[in-house]
Amino acid sequence: MQQNNSYAVATPLNVSIFLILSSILYLRLRPSEPPKLPQGPKPIVFQTFTPRTLLKYNGQDNNPVYLAVRGKVYDVTSGRNFYGPGGPYENFAGRDATRGLACQSFDEEMLTKDLDGPLDDCADLAHDQIDNLNGWIERFDEKYLVVGKLEPFRKTEFH
């Protein structure tokens, strides 16, 4: 007589344990939602500015801080503590800072008064002032992004 020593694997208890272990394994290994990256800043598009259109980029109302030097417009927002509201260079925010930087002056009279007039060509600067200005330009070129160019306001003629 031959004995049958086979055991039933598919018992209700074994099936229950298998289902529980499978569920736990699935819950631990299932794909999770992809991580959500924070939204980056809006892209900056190279623009042409006039003294009047540049003026709104003075850091007020959480706007970016731009300033112009020798026709290049720099985004100095990362230096908001210096160039933004309350900073030592705040007069230059949203303005052409060429003459003020060359003369090492933060005074209002260094800024262009007529926003619709010609740009200051700084032709009367002394050699040491030009050297000083070139040093500033070199620092700005290394540290800040150029976001545009500054041109004088041009009246369009309508016929």
DSSP file with accessible surface (Angstrom, degrees, kcal/mol):
  #  RESIDUE AA STRUCTURE BP1 BP2  ACC     N-H-->O    O-->H-N    N-H-->O    O-->H-N    TCO  KAPPA ALPHA  PHI   PSI    X-CA   Y-CA   Z-CA
    1    1 A M              0   0  235      0, 0.0     2,-0.4     0, 0.0     0, 0.0   0.000 360.0 360.0 360.0 133.7    0.0    0.0    0.0
    2    2 A Q        -     0   0  187      2,-0.0     2,-0.4     0, 0.0     0, 0.0  -0.837 360.0-140.5-104.8 132.1    1.4    3.4   -1.0
    3    3 A Q        -     0   0  158     -2,-0.4     2,-0.8     2,-0.0     0, 0.0  -0.744   9.3-137.1 -93.0 142.3    0.8    6.4    1.2
    4    4 A N        +     0   0  133     -2,-0.4    -2,-0.0     1,-0.1    -1,-0.0  -0.841  23.6 175.9 -98.6 107.5    0.1    9.8   -0.4
    5    5 A N        +     0   0  114     -2,-0.8     2,-0.2     2,-0.1    -1,-0.1   0.144  33.6 130.0 -97.4  19.2    2.2   12.4    1.4
    6    6 A S        -     0   0   87      1,-0.0     2,-0.4     2,-0.0    -2,-0.1  -0.540  46.9-147.1 -77.0 138.7    1.2   15.3   -0.8
    7    7 A Y        -     0   0  200     -2,-0.2     2,-0.6     0, 0.0    -2,-0.1  -0.846  18.9-113.6-105.3 146.2    0.0   18.4    1.0
    8    8 A A        -     0   0   76     -2,-0.4     3,-0.4     1,-0.2    -2,-0.0  -0.635  28.7-175.9 -80.4 117.9   -2.7   20.7   -0.3
    9    9 A V  S    S+     0   0  119     -2,-0.6     2,-1.2     1,-0.2    -1,-0.2   0.823  73.6  66.7 -83.1 -32.6   -1.0   24.1   -1.0
   10   10 A A        +     0   0   84      4,-0.1    -1,-0.2     5,-0.1    -2,-0.1  -0.186  68.5 146.2 -90.0  50.2   -4.2   25.9   -1.9
   11   11 A T     >  -     0   0   46     -2,-1.2     4,-2.6    -3,-0.4     5,-0.3  -0.431  63.7-109.7 -79.3 158.6   -5.8   25.8    1.4
   12   12 A P  H  > S+     0   0  108      0, 0.0     4,-2.3     0, 0.0     5,-0.2   0.900 119.5  51.8 -57.2 -36.7   -8.0   28.8    2.4
   13   13 A L  H  > S+     0   0  118      2,-0.2     4,-2.5     1,-0.2     5,-0.2   0.942 110.9  46.4 -67.5 -43.5   -5.4   29.9    5.0
   14   14 A N  H  > S+     0   0   73      1,-0.2     4,-2.5     2,-0.2    -1,-0.2   0.897 112.2  50.5 -65.7 -40.3   -2.5   29.8    2.4
   15   15 A V  H  X S+     0   0   66     -4,-2.6     4,-2.5     2,-0.2    -1,-0.2   0.925 111.3  49.4 -63.5 -42.6   -4.6   31.6   -0.2
   16   16 A S  H  X S+     0   0   62     -4,-2.3     4,-2.4    -5,-0.3    -2,-0.2   0.940 112.2  47.0 -62.9 -46.1   -5.5   34.3    2.4
   17   17 A I  H  X S+     0   0   80     -4,-2.5     4,-2.7     1,-0.2     5,-0.3   0.928 112.1  51.2 -62.4 -42.8   -1.8   34.7    3.5
   18   18 A F  H  X S+     0   0  135     -4,-2.5     4,-2.5    -5,-0.2    -2,-0.2   0.927 110.8  48.2 -60.4 -44.5   -0.8   34.9   -0.2
   19   19 A L  H  X S+     0   0  100     -4,-2.5     4,-2.3     2,-0.2    -1,-0.2   0.906 112.4  48.5 -65.2 -40.5   -3.4   37.6   -0.9
   20   20 A I  H  X S+     0   0  104     -4,-2.4     4,-2.4     2,-0.2     5,-0.2   0.950 113.9  45.8 -65.0 -47.2   -2.4   39.7    2.1
   21   21 A L  H  X S+     0   0  108     -4,-2.7     4,-2.6     1,-0.2    -2,-0.2   0.900 112.6  51.2 -63.2 -38.8    1.4   39.5    1.2
   22   22 A S  H  X S+     0   0   46     -4,-2.5     4,-2.6    -5,-0.3    -1,-0.2   0.910 110.4  49.3 -64.4 -41.2    0.6   40.3   -2.4
   23   23 A S  H  X S+     0   0   68     -4,-2.3     4,-2.6     2,-0.2    -2,-0.2   0.928 112.4  47.0 -64.3 -45.0   -1.4   43.4   -1.4
   24   24 A I  H  X S+     0   0   90     -4,-2.4     4,-2.0     2,-0.2     5,-0.2   0.936 113.0  49.5 -62.3 -45.2    1.4   44.6    1.0
   25   25 A L  H  X S+     0   0  105     -4,-2.6     4,-2.0    -5,-0.2    -2,-0.2   0.923 111.6  48.8 -61.0 -43.3    4.0   44.0   -1.7
   26   26 A Y  H  X S+     0   0  147     -4,-2.6     4,-1.9     1,-0.2    -1,-0.2   0.931 110.0  51.2 -62.2 -45.8    1.9   45.9   -4.3
   27   27 A L  H  < S+     0   0  101     -4,-2.6    -1,-0.2     1,-0.2    -2,-0.2   0.855 114.1  44.4 -63.1 -33.2    1.3   48.9   -2.0
   28   28 A R  H  < S+     0   0  206     -4,-2.0    -1,-0.2    -5,-0.2    -2,-0.2   0.825 122.7  35.0 -79.6 -31.9    5.0   49.2   -1.2
   29   29 A L  H  < S+     0   0  126     -4,-2.0    -2,-0.2    -5,-0.2    -1,-0.2   0.503  85.6 118.3-103.9  -3.7    6.2   48.8   -4.8
   30   30 A R  S  < S-     0   0  132     -4,-1.9     2,-0.1    -5,-0.2    -3,-0.0  -0.256  76.9 -94.6 -64.1 150.8    3.5   50.5   -6.8
   31   31 A P        -     0   0  116      0, 0.0     2,-0.2     0, 0.0    -1,-0.1  -0.434  41.0-142.9 -66.6 134.7    4.6   53.5   -8.8
   32   32 A S        -     0   0  106      1,-0.1    -3,-0.0    -2,-0.1     0, 0.0  -0.498  33.1 -79.7 -90.5 169.7    4.0   56.8   -6.9
   33   33 A E        -     0   0  152     -2,-0.2    -1,-0.1     1,-0.1     3,-0.1  -0.379  57.3 -98.8 -65.0 144.1    2.9   60.0   -8.5
   34   34 A P        -     0   0  104      0, 0.0    -1,-0.1     0, 0.0     2,-0.0  -0.362  48.4 -96.7 -62.6 145.2    5.8   61.8  -10.3
   35   35 A P        -     0   0  116      0, 0.0     2,-0.6     0, 0.0    -3,-0.0  -0.351  34.3-126.9 -64.1 143.7    7.2   64.6   -8.1
   36   36 A K        -     0   0  181     -3,-0.1     3,-0.1    -2,-0.0    -3,-0.0  -0.838  21.0-145.7 -95.6 119.7    5.8   68.0   -8.8
   37   37 A L        -     0   0  152     -2,-0.6     3,-0.1     1,-0.1     2,-0.0  -0.575  25.4-103.1 -81.1 146.0    8.6   70.5   -9.5
   38   38 A P        -     0   0  120      0, 0.0     2,-0.3     0, 0.0    -1,-0.1  -0.380  43.5-100.1 -66.6 147.8    8.1   74.1   -8.3
   39   39 A Q        -     0   0  194      1,-0.1     3,-0.1    -3,-0.1    -3,-0.0  -0.538  40.7-137.0 -71.9 129.6    7.2   76.5  -11.1
   40   40 A G        -     0   0   52     -2,-0.3    -1,-0.1     1,-0.2    -3,-0.0  -0.153  33.2 -73.1 -77.7 176.7   10.2   78.5  -12.2
   41   41 A P        -     0   0  128      0, 0.0    -1,-0.2     0, 0.0     3,-0.1  -0.287  59.6 -88.4 -68.4 158.5   10.3   82.1  -13.0
   42   42 A K        -     0   0  189      1,-0.1     2,-0.0    -3,-0.1    -3,-0.0  -0.367  54.0 -97.3 -63.4 144.7    8.8   83.5  -16.1
   43   43 A P        -     0   0  119      0, 0.0     2,-0.6     0, 0.0    -1,-0.1  -0.351  34.3-128.0 -64.7 146.5   11.2   83.4  -19.0
   44   44 A I        -     0   0   72     -3,-0.1     2,-0.5     3,-0.0     0, 0.0  -0.861  20.2-156.3 -99.2 125.0   12.9   86.7  -19.7
   45   45 A V        -     0   0  101     -2,-0.6     2,-0.1   102,-0.0   102,-0.0  -0.869  25.1-111.4-103.8 131.8   12.7   87.9  -23.3
   46   46 A F        +     0   0  123     -2,-0.5     2,-0.3   102,-0.1   102,-0.3  -0.433  49.4 178.9 -60.6 128.7   15.3   90.3  -24.7
   47   47 A Q  E     -a  148   0A  73    100,-2.0   102,-2.0    -2,-0.1     2,-0.5  -0.880  34.0-118.1-131.4 165.0   13.5   93.6  -25.2
   48   48 A T  E     -a  149   0A  75     -2,-0.3     2,-0.3   100,-0.2   102,-0.2  -0.918  37.3-167.7-103.2 126.5   14.1   97.2  -26.4
   49   49 A F  E     -a  150   0A   1    100,-3.4   102,-3.1    -2,-0.5     3,-0.0  -0.817  14.8-155.6-112.0 154.3   13.5   99.7  -23.7
   50   50 A T     >  -     0   0   26     -2,-0.3     4,-2.5   100,-0.2     5,-0.3  -0.784  42.5-100.3-112.2 165.4   13.1  103.5  -23.6
   51   51 A P  H  > S+     0   0   10      0, 0.0     4,-1.1     0, 0.0    65,-0.1   0.892 125.2  49.6 -54.2 -34.9   13.8  105.5  -20.5
   52   52 A R  H  4 S+     0   0  126     63,-0.6     4,-0.4     1,-0.2     3,-0.2   0.914 112.4  44.4 -72.5 -41.3   10.1  105.6  -19.9
   53   53 A T  H >4 S+     0   0   69      1,-0.2     3,-0.5     2,-0.2    -1,-0.2   0.810 111.2  55.3 -75.6 -24.2    9.4  101.9  -20.4
   54   54 A L  H >< S+     0   0    1     -4,-2.5     3,-2.1     1,-0.2    12,-0.2   0.811  89.9  78.0 -72.8 -27.8   12.4  101.0  -18.2
   55   55 A L  T 3< S+     0   0   57     -4,-1.1     3,-0.2     1,-0.3    -1,-0.2   0.789  83.1  61.9 -56.1 -32.3   11.1  103.1  -15.3
   56   56 A K  T <  S+     0   0  132     -3,-0.5     2,-1.1    -4,-0.4     3,-0.3   0.688  87.3  75.6 -73.1 -12.4    8.5  100.5  -14.2
   57   57 A Y    <   +     0   0   33     -3,-2.1     9,-2.5     1,-0.2    37,-0.6  -0.356  59.8 116.9 -93.8  56.1   11.3   98.0  -13.5
   58   58 A N  B    S-E   65   0B  48     -2,-1.1     7,-0.2    -3,-0.2    -1,-0.2   0.266  89.0-104.8-107.3   8.0   12.3   99.7  -10.3
   59   59 A G  S >  S+     0   0    4      5,-1.3     3,-0.8    -3,-0.3     6,-0.1   0.355  75.7 136.3  86.6  -8.6   11.5   96.9   -7.8
   60   60 A Q  G >  S+     0   0   89      1,-0.2     3,-1.8     2,-0.2    -1,-0.3  -0.418  70.5  15.1 -69.5 150.8    8.3   98.5   -6.5
   61   61 A D  G 3  S-     0   0  149      1,-0.3    -1,-0.2    -3,-0.1    -2,-0.1   0.854 135.2 -63.6  53.4  36.1    5.2   96.3   -6.1
   62   62 A N  G <  S+     0   0  142     -3,-0.8    -1,-0.3     1,-0.2    -2,-0.2   0.697  95.3 149.8  64.6  20.4    7.5   93.2   -6.3
   63   63 A N    <   -     0   0   62     -3,-1.8    -1,-0.2     1,-0.1    -6,-0.1  -0.426  55.0 -91.3 -73.3 158.7    8.5   94.0   -9.9
   64   64 A P        -     0   0   41      0, 0.0    -5,-1.3     0, 0.0     2,-0.6  -0.242  37.8-120.5 -63.1 163.1   11.9   93.0  -11.2
   65   65 A V  B     +E   58   0B   0     -7,-0.2    11,-2.2    -6,-0.1    12,-0.5  -0.943  38.0 170.1-112.2 115.3   14.8   95.5  -10.8
   66   66 A Y  E     +B   75   0A  13     -9,-2.5    28,-3.9    -2,-0.6    29,-0.4  -0.915   7.4 179.1-118.2 151.7   16.5   96.5  -14.1
   67   67 A L  E     -B   74   0A   0      7,-1.8     7,-3.2    -2,-0.3     2,-0.4  -0.983  19.9-131.2-147.0 156.6   19.0   99.2  -14.7
   68   68 A A  E     -Bc  73  96A   0     27,-2.6    29,-3.1    -2,-0.3    30,-0.4  -0.858  18.0-179.4-111.4 143.0   20.8  100.4  -17.8
   69   69 A V  E >  S-B   72   0A   1      3,-2.5     3,-2.1    -2,-0.4    81,-0.1  -0.961  75.8 -19.5-140.2 120.1   24.5  101.0  -18.3
   70   70 A R  T 3  S-     0   0  118     -2,-0.4     3,-0.1     1,-0.3    51,-0.0   0.872 129.5 -48.0  50.5  42.0   25.8  102.2  -21.7
   71   71 A G  T 3  S+     0   0   26      1,-0.2    79,-2.5    78,-0.1     2,-0.4   0.293 114.3 112.8  88.2 -12.0   22.7  101.0  -23.5
   72   72 A K  E <   -BD  69 149A  81     -3,-2.1    -3,-2.5    77,-0.2     2,-0.6  -0.816  56.9-146.4 -94.5 136.4   22.6   97.5  -22.0
   73   73 A V  E     -BD  68 148A   0     75,-2.7    74,-2.8    -2,-0.4    75,-1.1  -0.896  17.4-162.7-103.4 121.6   19.7   96.7  -19.6
   74   74 A Y  E     -BD  67 146A   0     -7,-3.2    -7,-1.8    -2,-0.6     2,-0.9  -0.827  20.6-132.4-105.1 142.4   20.6   94.4  -16.8
   75   75 A D  E     +BD  66 145A  28     70,-2.7    70,-0.6    -2,-0.4     3,-0.3  -0.817  32.3 168.5 -89.6 104.0   18.3   92.4  -14.6
   76   76 A V    >   +     0   0    0    -11,-2.2     3,-1.8    -2,-0.9     7,-0.3   0.078  34.8 121.1-104.4  22.8   19.7   93.2  -11.1
   77   77 A T  G >   +     0   0   38    -12,-0.5     3,-1.8     1,-0.3    -1,-0.2   0.845  68.2  61.7 -57.1 -36.0   16.8   91.6   -9.2
   78   78 A S  G 3  S+     0   0  107     -3,-0.3    -1,-0.3     1,-0.3     3,-0.3   0.760 104.8  50.0 -64.8 -18.6   19.1   89.2   -7.5
   79   79 A G  G X> S+     0   0    7     -3,-1.8     4,-2.5     1,-0.2     3,-2.1  -0.085  71.0 135.0-104.6  32.5   20.8   92.3   -6.0
   80   80 A R  H <>  +     0   0   65     -3,-1.8     4,-2.3     1,-0.3     7,-0.2   0.811  64.5  64.1 -52.5 -33.9   17.5   93.8   -4.9
   81   81 A N  H 34 S+     0   0  143     -3,-0.3    -1,-0.3     1,-0.2     9,-0.1   0.805 115.2  30.9 -63.0 -27.0   19.0   94.7   -1.5
   82   82 A F  H <4 S+     0   0  106     -3,-2.1     7,-2.7     5,-0.2    -2,-0.2   0.841 134.6  25.5 -94.1 -44.0   21.4   97.1   -3.3
   83   83 A Y  H  < S+     0   0   16     -4,-2.5    10,-0.3    -7,-0.3    -3,-0.2   0.617 107.3  78.7-101.7 -16.1   19.3   98.2   -6.3
   84   84 A G  S >< S-     0   0    1     -4,-2.3     3,-2.4    -5,-0.4     6,-0.2  -0.134  99.7 -46.1 -85.5-175.4   15.8   97.8   -5.1
   85   85 A P  T 3  S+     0   0   59      0, 0.0    -1,-0.2     0, 0.0    -2,-0.1  -0.246 129.6  14.1 -54.3 130.0   13.6  100.0   -2.8
   86   86 A G  T 3  S+     0   0   69      1,-0.3    -5,-0.1    -3,-0.1    -3,-0.1   0.309  99.3 122.3  87.5  -9.0   15.5  101.0    0.3
   87   87 A G  S X  S-     0   0    6     -3,-2.4     3,-1.6    -7,-0.2    -1,-0.3  -0.416  76.5-110.6 -84.1 163.0   18.9  100.0   -1.1
   88   88 A P  T 3  S+     0   0   82      0, 0.0     3,-0.3     0, 0.0    -5,-0.1   0.778 119.0  41.8 -64.7 -24.8   21.9  102.3   -1.5
   89   89 A Y  T >  S+     0   0   45     -7,-2.7     3,-2.1     1,-0.2     4,-0.5   0.108  75.8 121.9-106.0  20.5   21.6  102.3   -5.3
   90   90 A E  G X   +     0   0   84     -3,-1.6     3,-1.1     1,-0.3    -1,-0.2   0.776  63.2  68.7 -59.9 -25.1   17.8  102.5   -5.5
   91   91 A N  G 3  S+     0   0   50     -3,-0.3    -1,-0.3     1,-0.2    -2,-0.1   0.783  98.0  53.7 -61.9 -25.5   18.0  105.8   -7.5
   92   92 A F  G X  S+     0   0    0     -3,-2.1     3,-2.1    -8,-0.1   -24,-0.3   0.628  79.8 113.6 -84.7 -13.9   19.3  103.7  -10.4
   93   93 A A  T <  S+     0   0    7     -3,-1.1   -26,-0.2    -4,-0.5   -35,-0.2  -0.388  92.5   2.9 -64.0 126.0   16.5  101.1  -10.4
   94   94 A G  T 3  S+     0   0    0    -28,-3.9    -1,-0.3   -37,-0.6     2,-0.3   0.671 121.0  92.5  74.1  16.6   14.5  101.4  -13.6
   95   95 A R  S <  S-     0   0   44     -3,-2.1   -27,-2.6   -29,-0.4     2,-0.8  -0.829  88.7 -90.5-134.5 172.3   16.9  104.1  -14.9
   96   96 A D  B     -c   68   0A  16     -2,-0.3    16,-0.3   -29,-0.2     4,-0.3  -0.775  39.0-178.1 -84.5 111.7   20.0  104.7  -17.0
   97   97 A A     >  +     0   0    0    -29,-3.1     4,-2.7    -2,-0.8     5,-0.3   0.343  47.2 109.2 -95.2   7.6   22.7  104.5  -14.3
   98   98 A T  H  > S+     0   0    3    -30,-0.4     4,-2.3     1,-0.2     5,-0.2   0.922  81.6  38.0 -54.4 -57.9   25.6  105.2  -16.7
   99   99 A R  H  > S+     0   0   44     11,-0.3     4,-2.5    -3,-0.2    -1,-0.2   0.925 116.7  51.7 -64.9 -42.6   26.6  108.7  -15.5
  100  100 A G  H  4>S+     0   0    1     10,-0.4     5,-2.7    -4,-0.3     4,-0.4   0.915 112.3  45.1 -62.5 -42.6   25.9  108.0  -11.8
  101  101 A L  H ><5S+     0   0    2     -4,-2.7     3,-0.8     3,-0.2    -1,-0.2   0.912 113.4  50.3 -67.9 -40.9   28.2  104.9  -11.8
  102  102 A A  H 3<5S+     0   0    2     -4,-2.3    -2,-0.2    -5,-0.3    -1,-0.2   0.901 117.7  39.5 -63.0 -38.8   30.9  106.7  -13.8
  103  103 A C  T 3<5S-     0   0   35     -4,-2.5    -1,-0.2    -5,-0.2    -2,-0.2   0.377 106.8-124.5 -92.0   1.2   30.9  109.6  -11.4
  104  104 A Q  T < 5 +     0   0  105     -3,-0.8     2,-0.4    -4,-0.4    -3,-0.2   0.895  68.2 132.7  54.3  43.5   30.4  107.5   -8.2
  105  105 A S      < -     0   0   17     -5,-2.7    -1,-0.2    -6,-0.2    -2,-0.2  -0.986  46.2-171.6-130.3 136.3   27.3  109.5   -7.4
  106  106 A F        +     0   0   76     -2,-0.4   -15,-0.1    -3,-0.1    -1,-0.1   0.237  48.5 130.3-102.2   8.5   23.9  108.3   -6.3
  107  107 A D    >   -     0   0   83      1,-0.1     3,-1.7    -7,-0.1     4,-0.2  -0.305  68.3-121.0 -68.8 151.2   22.4  111.8   -6.6
  108  108 A E  G >  S+     0   0   99      1,-0.3     3,-2.0     2,-0.2    -1,-0.1   0.808 108.4  67.5 -59.0 -34.3   19.2  112.5   -8.5
  109  109 A E  G 3  S+     0   0  128      1,-0.3    -1,-0.3    -9,-0.0     4,-0.1   0.662  89.5  66.2 -68.3  -9.6   20.9  115.0  -10.8
  110  110 A M  G <  S+     0   0   37     -3,-1.7   -10,-0.4     2,-0.1    -1,-0.3   0.615  89.7  85.2 -79.9 -12.8   22.9  112.1  -12.3
  111  111 A L  S <  S-     0   0    6     -3,-2.0     2,-0.2    -4,-0.2   -14,-0.1  -0.628  93.0 -98.9 -93.7 150.6   19.7  110.6  -13.7
  112  112 A T        -     0   0   26    -16,-0.3     3,-0.1    -2,-0.2    -1,-0.1  -0.465  31.9-169.3 -65.5 126.1   18.1  111.6  -17.0
  113  113 A K  S    S+     0   0  134     -2,-0.2     2,-1.1     1,-0.2    -1,-0.2   0.885  73.5  61.9 -84.7 -44.2   15.3  114.1  -16.4
  114  114 A D    >   -     0   0   96      1,-0.2     3,-1.4     4,-0.1    -1,-0.2  -0.718  63.1-174.6 -89.5  98.3   13.7  114.1  -19.8
  115  115 A L  T 3  S+     0   0   20     -2,-1.1   -63,-0.6     1,-0.3    38,-0.3   0.675  85.8  45.8 -67.8 -17.5   12.5  110.5  -20.3
  116  116 A D  T 3  S+     0   0   59    -65,-0.1    -1,-0.3    36,-0.1    39,-0.1   0.320 101.4  85.7-106.2   7.0   11.4  111.2  -23.8
  117  117 A G  S <  S-     0   0   10     -3,-1.4    36,-0.6     1,-0.2    -5,-0.0  -0.195  92.0 -60.4 -94.5-169.8   14.6  113.1  -24.8
  118  118 A P        -     0   0  109      0, 0.0    -1,-0.2     0, 0.0     2,-0.1  -0.302  58.4-102.0 -70.6 157.3   17.9  111.8  -26.1
  119  119 A L        -     0   0   49      1,-0.1     2,-0.5    -3,-0.1    -4,-0.0  -0.479  40.4 -99.6 -75.7 150.8   20.0  109.4  -24.1
  120  120 A D        -     0   0   50      1,-0.2    -1,-0.1    -2,-0.1   -22,-0.1  -0.587  30.6-165.2 -71.4 117.6   23.0  110.8  -22.2
  121  121 A D        -     0   0  120     -2,-0.5    -1,-0.2   -51,-0.0    -2,-0.0   0.575  22.7-140.9 -83.6  -6.9   26.0  110.0  -24.3
  122  122 A C    >   +     0   0    4      1,-0.1     3,-1.5     2,-0.1    -2,-0.1   0.790  48.4 150.2  54.8  31.0   28.4  110.8  -21.4
  123  123 A A  T 3   +     0   0   78      1,-0.3    -1,-0.1     0, 0.0    -3,-0.0   0.741  63.7  60.0 -66.4 -20.7   30.8  112.5  -23.9
  124  124 A D  T 3  S+     0   0  112      2,-0.0    -1,-0.3     0, 0.0     2,-0.1   0.366  76.3 124.2 -91.6   7.5   32.0  114.9  -21.2
  125  125 A L    <   -     0   0   14     -3,-1.5     2,-0.1     1,-0.1   -22,-0.0  -0.403  60.9-122.2 -70.9 142.4   33.3  112.1  -18.8
  126  126 A A     >  -     0   0   43     -2,-0.1     4,-2.3     1,-0.1     3,-0.2  -0.341  28.5-103.0 -76.0 165.1   36.9  112.3  -17.7
  127  127 A H  H  > S+     0   0  142      1,-0.2     4,-2.4     2,-0.2     5,-0.2   0.898 122.5  49.7 -58.2 -43.9   39.3  109.4  -18.4
  128  128 A D  H  > S+     0   0  112      1,-0.2     4,-2.2     2,-0.2    -1,-0.2   0.852 109.5  52.4 -67.2 -31.8   39.2  108.2  -14.8
  129  129 A Q  H  > S+     0   0   55     -3,-0.2     4,-2.7     2,-0.2    -1,-0.2   0.896 108.9  49.8 -69.0 -37.8   35.4  108.3  -14.9
  130  130 A I  H  X S+     0   0   56     -4,-2.3     4,-2.8     2,-0.2    -2,-0.2   0.920 110.7  49.8 -66.5 -41.0   35.4  106.2  -18.0
  131  131 A D  H  X S+     0   0   81     -4,-2.4     4,-1.8     2,-0.2    -2,-0.2   0.919 111.2  49.4 -61.1 -42.9   37.7  103.7  -16.4
  132  132 A N  H  X S+     0   0   37     -4,-2.2     4,-1.9     2,-0.2    -2,-0.2   0.929 111.1  49.4 -61.4 -44.9   35.4  103.6  -13.4
  133  133 A L  H  X S+     0   0    0     -4,-2.7     4,-2.7     1,-0.2    -2,-0.2   0.918 107.9  53.8 -61.7 -43.0   32.4  103.0  -15.6
  134  134 A N  H  X S+     0   0   80     -4,-2.8     4,-2.4     1,-0.2    -1,-0.2   0.865 105.8  53.9 -62.2 -34.7   34.2  100.2  -17.5
  135  135 A G  H  X S+     0   0   22     -4,-1.8     4,-2.1     2,-0.2    -1,-0.2   0.912 109.4  47.7 -63.9 -42.3   34.9   98.5  -14.2
  136  136 A W  H  X S+     0   0   17     -4,-1.9     4,-2.8     2,-0.2    -2,-0.2   0.928 111.0  51.1 -62.6 -45.1   31.2   98.6  -13.3
  137  137 A I  H  X S+     0   0   25     -4,-2.7     4,-2.9     1,-0.2     5,-0.2   0.921 108.5  52.0 -60.5 -42.3   30.2   97.3  -16.8
  138  138 A E  H  X S+     0   0  124     -4,-2.4     4,-1.7     1,-0.2    -1,-0.2   0.928 111.3  47.1 -60.4 -44.0   32.7   94.4  -16.3
  139  139 A R  H  X S+     0   0  128     -4,-2.1     4,-2.0     1,-0.2     5,-0.2   0.916 113.3  48.0 -63.3 -44.5   31.1   93.5  -12.9
  140  140 A F  H  X S+     0   0    2     -4,-2.8     4,-2.8     1,-0.2    -2,-0.2   0.910 109.4  53.0 -63.7 -41.6   27.6   93.7  -14.3
  141  141 A D  H  < S+     0   0   72     -4,-2.9    -1,-0.2    -5,-0.2    -2,-0.2   0.856 113.9  43.5 -61.9 -35.3   28.5   91.6  -17.3
  142  142 A E  H  < S+     0   0  151     -4,-1.7    -1,-0.2    -5,-0.2    -2,-0.2   0.835 125.7  30.1 -75.8 -33.7   29.9   88.9  -15.0
  143  143 A K  H  < S+     0   0  141     -4,-2.0     2,-0.3    -5,-0.2    -2,-0.2   0.767 112.3  49.8-102.9 -30.2   27.1   89.0  -12.5
  144  144 A Y  S  < S-     0   0   18     -4,-2.8     2,-0.3    -5,-0.2   -68,-0.1  -0.846  74.0-113.4-123.4 153.8   23.8   89.9  -14.2
  145  145 A L  E     - D   0  75A 106    -70,-0.6   -70,-2.7    -2,-0.3     2,-0.6  -0.616  26.4-129.2 -82.7 133.7   21.8   88.9  -17.2
  146  146 A V  E     + D   0  74A  47     -2,-0.3   -72,-0.3   -72,-0.2     3,-0.1  -0.756  30.1 175.0 -82.3 121.4   21.4   91.4  -20.0
  147  147 A V  E     -     0   0A   1    -74,-2.8  -100,-2.0    -2,-0.6     2,-0.3   0.436  55.8 -29.7-110.0  -1.9   17.7   91.5  -20.7
  148  148 A G  E     -aD  47  73A   1    -75,-1.1   -75,-2.7  -102,-0.3     2,-0.3  -0.991  60.6 -90.3 176.2-172.2   17.5   94.2  -23.3
  149  149 A K  E     -aD  48  72A  86   -102,-2.0  -100,-3.4    -2,-0.3     2,-0.5  -0.941  29.3-128.1-128.3 151.5   18.9   97.4  -24.8
  150  150 A L  E     +a   49   0A  10    -79,-2.5  -100,-0.2    -2,-0.3  -102,-0.0  -0.877  31.4 170.0-103.1 127.1   18.1  101.0  -24.0
  151  151 A E        -     0   0   57   -102,-3.1     3,-0.1    -2,-0.5   -80,-0.0  -0.947  37.7 -96.7-130.5 155.4   17.2  103.3  -26.9
  152  152 A P        -     0   0   36      0, 0.0     2,-0.2     0, 0.0   -36,-0.1  -0.290  49.8 -91.4 -68.6 155.6   15.8  106.8  -26.9
  153  153 A F        -     0   0   83    -36,-0.6     2,-0.5   -38,-0.3   -34,-0.0  -0.453  42.3-157.1 -64.2 133.9   12.1  107.4  -27.3
  154  154 A R        -     0   0  165     -2,-0.2     2,-0.3    -3,-0.1   -37,-0.0  -0.978   9.9-136.6-119.6 124.6   11.2  107.8  -31.0
  155  155 A K        -     0   0  172     -2,-0.5     2,-0.4   -39,-0.1   -39,-0.0  -0.604  19.6-136.7 -76.3 131.2    8.0  109.5  -32.0
  156  156 A T        -     0   0  103     -2,-0.3     2,-0.4     1,-0.0    -1,-0.0  -0.738  15.3-133.2 -88.9 139.4    6.2  107.7  -34.7
  157  157 A E        -     0   0  156     -2,-0.4     2,-0.5     2,-0.0    -1,-0.0  -0.775  15.0-159.9 -95.5 134.4    4.8  109.9  -37.4
  158  158 A F              0   0  182     -2,-0.4    -2,-0.0     0, 0.0     0, 0.0  -0.950 360.0 360.0-113.3 130.2    1.3  109.4  -38.6
  159  159 A H              0   0  215     -2,-0.5    -2,-0.0     0, 0.0     0, 0.0  -0.841 360.0 360.0-108.1 360.0    0.3  110.7  -42.1
